[in-house]
Amino acid sequence: MSITPSTPRIDTIETETTHAYNRPTTNYLINGALDFWQRGDGKTLSTSAGTYIADRFRGEAAGSSAYTCTKITDVPNSKFSNAMHVAQVGVGSGYTAFAAQILEASTVAPLIGREVTFSVWARGTNPATLRVRYPDALNSWANRVHLYNEVVTTGSLELDSVTWTRLSVTFTVPEGCVNGMGVILAVVTTGQGDWFDATGFQLETGSSATEFVRAGGTLTGELALCQRYYETCLDVNAPIGSVSTNYAFCQHTGSSNRVMMQSRGSFAVTKRAAPVVQIYSGANANGIGLYNSSTVLLTSTAVSMDTLGIHFITVTTTPTAGTLYACNWAADAEL
């Protein structure tokens, strides 16, 4: 197999609205319409940690039963193309599934002391609650979002298994949210096969839910906001581990065990913070590392990067001088 550089992607993102990355114009929740699923559209929710599902959304579970989250296209109206479907696949009753988005402290800061409304379209087999939480330290969400300090929790909000309902709660953002804030849709299930669907997540100033808008104004603007937190060199919505020809290319630097990025090492969007980067083989979804035209795999041990991109990769064995190596990567700067 020979290696030839693939067609470069377009790294310029344009939006119809003007805003800083941390200051959406109307909707403070990124990817509220669930347009982007860069990690893949099928996940099992962890009972011990948050699992990112659609971009910017964490799925969580409380209890010992398993839940799955998948992307569906049965939606409440023409504003949306996608929704999430969360289902209990394990046995037992009285367990809870959560869909949450965490907002950075810098995003929440101008909302302190102001009245805001959190809303979401949902349907399902069981009632839902809307919850808002904040952490003890700045942007520190090591635990599951639903376990942090309470701002508000609604009573049970009835859902129908056929008809979509727009749920909402209005509250004043307290001083405690200076460290950040998480908004949550929670559903307690009673047994295997129970489920809920959701889309159209929105957080806005004011005392009522208004017409849904994307935080980025357009799909390209929304993608740019998502990529500030997570990005791959693959096609959008192709999860890490996919076999892909959208390679990044690198060559031996002269230093014994390093290869320097030659193309597609720059991020499309500057990351929120220095990301965790995973390097893996585009020829073999299970190969973690780089490969050449003979499919010789080099295992990566360290990555030199910053918020702008990847500089070089350290590998376990000395690369062949002048040989072009290919890889895929994922950069994760999520909270």
N, C-alpha and C positions, 0 to 999 in steps of 0.2 A: 504494500500500500504506500503510495506517495503522499507527501504532505504539501499542500498548496494553500496559501492564505485564502480564507473565505472573504466574501464581499463585506466590507466594513459596515457596521450599523451606523445610523444617524444618531449622533450624540447631542444634538441641539434640541432642547425642549422649549416650545413656545406655549404661552397661555393667553387666554382672553382677559385675564384679570391680573392686577398688579398686587403682589403681596410678598412679604418675606416668607421663607419656608415655614417658620413657626407661627405665622399669623394668617391663617385662612381668612378669606374676605367675609364669608357669612357662616359657613359650616366649619366648625372647629375640628371635625372628625375626618381624617384622611381615609379615602377608599370606602366611604360610607355606602356606596352602591355596590361594593364587592366586585369591582371590575377586574382587579388584579389578584392573582393567586400564584405568585412567583415560586413558592415552595411546593406547589402541587395542590390539587383540589380534592385530596382524600387523606384525612388524618385521623388518628386515634387520640382522644383527649387523655392527658395524663392526670392521675389522681394525686401526684406529688409535685408537679411543676406546671407552668404554663406552656402550651404548645401553640406556636404561631400557625394559623390556618390561612385565611385570606390575608393579604398584606395589611399590616398594622393591627390585626385582630388576634387576640389570644383566646384560645379555647381552654377551658379548665373544667375539672370534675371534682366533686366532693363525694366521698363514699367509695365503696369497693367495686362498683359496677363500671363496665366499660361503655364509652360513648364514641361514636364516630362522627366526623364532620365532612360533608361532601358539598360540592358546588352543584346547584340546580339552576334551571332556566325558567321555571314556573314562578312568575313574579306578580306583584300586585297591580302594576300598571306600566305604561310605556316609558316611564322615567328610568326603569331598571332593566338590565339584561340578566343579572345573576342574583341568586340568594344563597344562603347557607342552609343546609339541612343537617340538623344534629339529632342523632337517634341513640337510644339506649340499646346496646346490643348484648349486654350482660344481664344476668338475673338479679333479682332483688328489688326492693322498693324504698322510697324515701331518699333517694340520692339526687344530686343537683348537678346540672350542666350549666356552664357559664360561657358567654361570649363577651369579651371585654376589649376596650381600647384604652391605652395609656397615653395621656397628654403630658408633654414635657412641662417643667416648671415655667420656662420662658413663654410657653403658649398660654398657660393658665394665669400668669401674673396680671395681665390687663383685665382679667375677669373677676379678680378678688373683690368681694363686696357688691358684685352686680348680680342681677337676676338673670338666670339662663334657663333654657328648656332643652332637655334631652328627649329625643323621640326615636322610634324605630317601628317599622312595619313588621308584624309577626303573625303567625298562625301556629296551631299545634294541638296536641291532645291534652295538654295540662295548662293550668294558669301560669302566668309569668310574673316576675317582679323586676323593677328597674332599681338599680343600686348605684351609688357613687361613693368612692373611697379615696383616701389620700395616704401617702407613705410617711414614715417618721423622719426620713432623711432625703436630701435633695436627689430627685430622680432615682431613688433606690427602690427597686421592685424585685428583689431576689425571691421573695415568696409569691404565692398566688395572689392575684389582685383582690379577690373577694375577701381575703383575710385581714385587710388593712383597715384603718380608721374610718368609721362610718360618717358620711355626710348626710345621706338620705337613703331610705329603703321604702319603696311603696308597699302597700298591701297587695294582695293577690289581684292580678289583672286577668280577667277571663279571656281565653283564646278560643277560636273556633278552628276545627280541623280542615275546613274548606275555605272559609272566607278570611281574607287578610284584614287585620285590625291595626290601626296606627296607635301605638301606646306612647304616652309622654308623661314627664314629670318636670315640674318647675321648682327651682330652688335658688337660694342665694349662695354664691361660692364663698366659703369661709376662709379665714386667714390661714388655717391649717393647710390649705391647698397650695400654699407658696412653694411646697416641695414637689408639686405635680398632682395629677388627679387621674383616676380611672373611672370610666363609665361602663356599666355592666348590664346585660340582659341575663337573667337567671330563671331557670325552669326546674322545678322539682318533679321528678318522674315517679311513677308508681309501679313500673315493671318493664320488662323486655318488650321492645316494639314501640314504646312511647317516643315522641319526637317533637321537635319544633323547627319551623323555618323562619328566617329573618333576613331583612335587607333594609336599605334606606336609613341607616344610622345617621343621626344629625344632632349636633350640639350648637345652639345659637343663643344670642342674647335676646331677652324679651320674655314675656309671660305666656307665650303660646307657640306651638309648632307651626311654622310656615312651610311653603312649598319647598320640596327638597332641592338642594343644589350641591354640586360637587365642590369640595374644598379647593381643588385646582382649577375650577372653571371649565376645563375641557379634559378629555381623556389623556392627552399628552401632559397637561398640567398636573393631573392626578397621578400619573405614572412618575413624574419628577418628584412629587412629594413622597411617594412610596419608596423610590430609589434612594432618597436621603437616608433611609433606614436599612434597606436591603436591596441588593442588586446582584445579578449574575451576568456572565458573558454569553448566556444562552438567549434564545428567543424569549420574549416576554411570556410568562406563565409556563415555561418548560422548567420543571423542578430540577434541583441539583441531583446528579446521578443519571440524568438522561444522556443517552448516546447522541452526540451532536457534532456537527462539523463547524460550528461557530467557535473555532479555536482561538485562544490567545497563543502567540508565538514568542519563543525566547531562545537565546543562544548562550554558549559558554562565555563567561566574562574574562577569563584569564585567572581568576581566583579559583582555587582547586575545586571547590564543590558548589559553585554558584552558576546560575543561569540568569541572564538579564532579560527583562521583558522587552520585546521588540515591537509588538503590536497588540492592541486591545488590552493593554494593562491599565489604561486610564479609566476612571469611573465616569459614567455619564453625568452623575450629580455628586457634588461634594458631600461626603458623609457627615452625619451628626457628630460623630466621634471616630477615632481610629477603629476600624472594624476588625472583627475576627474573620480571617480569610481562609477558606478551604480550597485547596488545589486538588484537582482530580483529573483522571484521564478521560478525554473525549472519545477515545476509541473503545474504551471498556468502562461501562458505568460503574463497575466494582473496583476499578483500579485507581487508587489514590496516588496521584503523582503526575509525571510527564512521560511522554513517549516520543520516539522518533519514527522514521519511515519504516523501520523494521519492527515496530511495535515493542522496542526495548523500553521497559518501564523504569523510570527513576523515581524513587520514593522521596517526597518532599518532607523536610524536617523543620523548616522555618521559612517565614515570608517577611520580607522587608517592604513596608507599605506605610502610607499615611492616609489622610482623609481624601486625597486626590487620586490615589491609585497605587498599583503594585510596582515596585522597583526591581527587585530580584528575588529569586527563590533559592534557598539552600537545599541541596539534595544529598542522599546518603553516599553516593559514589561519584567519582569525578566524571563529568560529562565529556563526550568526544568533542574536541575542538572543531569549530566550524559547522557542527551539526545543528540543524534547526529542530527544536523540540516544541511540542504542542501540548496544551492543557486547557481545561475549563476551570473557572473559579466562581466562587460565591463570596460576597462580602456582606457581613452581618453587623450592623451598628444599632440594632434594636435595643430598647430599654429592657 
